Amino acid sequence: MTQTIIKQIKHSIRVKEMILENIQIVDEVKNITLAIVEAYRNGNKTLLAGNGGSAADAQHIAGELVSRFYFDRPALASIALTTDTSILTAVGNDYGYEHIFSRQIQANGKAGDVFIAISTSGNSKNIVKAILEAKKMNIITVGLTGENGGKVAEISDFVIKIPSKDTPRVQESHILIGHIISEIVEKEMFGK
């Protein structure tokens, strides 16, 4: 058991080291952050979605933006499209599960918003449909995926492919990226 614990911690550290060593990922985090700051300065918002653990990550990141990260400041408009069970079940029932996020993009999105789409495989049909809908509406799209990137990497304006196929390590890294973005956006918007 102890060896499994040590192995998993070392694996997690190694994935983060690979992110740190990849200047393209570091630059993409910077570019995404600048796009989000610009969106907020123009009166726009962020929308986030994912499935399973990625749904929880979407909610977590939205919470950091709406509430606070390191210091008290005005709220930043951010919506996790994963939280309203009435919408999720109505759309899932009436249109199919693959439409649960794209319908919410139609209802809540506007040109200049940023949509952060989280999919470890990069191939979740409901995430792909939501990105395509966002692009039609001139919403900036950000894909957070695992190392293959899938369809999400092909169609997103910005993409971060975590260098791992191990879902838990990918999800841990997505939340790391979300925390980095939250910290920098907060500092850029409110000057601390």
Summary of the structure (lengths in Angstrom):
residues: 192
radius of gyration: 16.3
end to end distance: 43.7
largest distance: 51.5
contacts: 653
relative contact order: 0.18
helix: 60%
strand: 12%
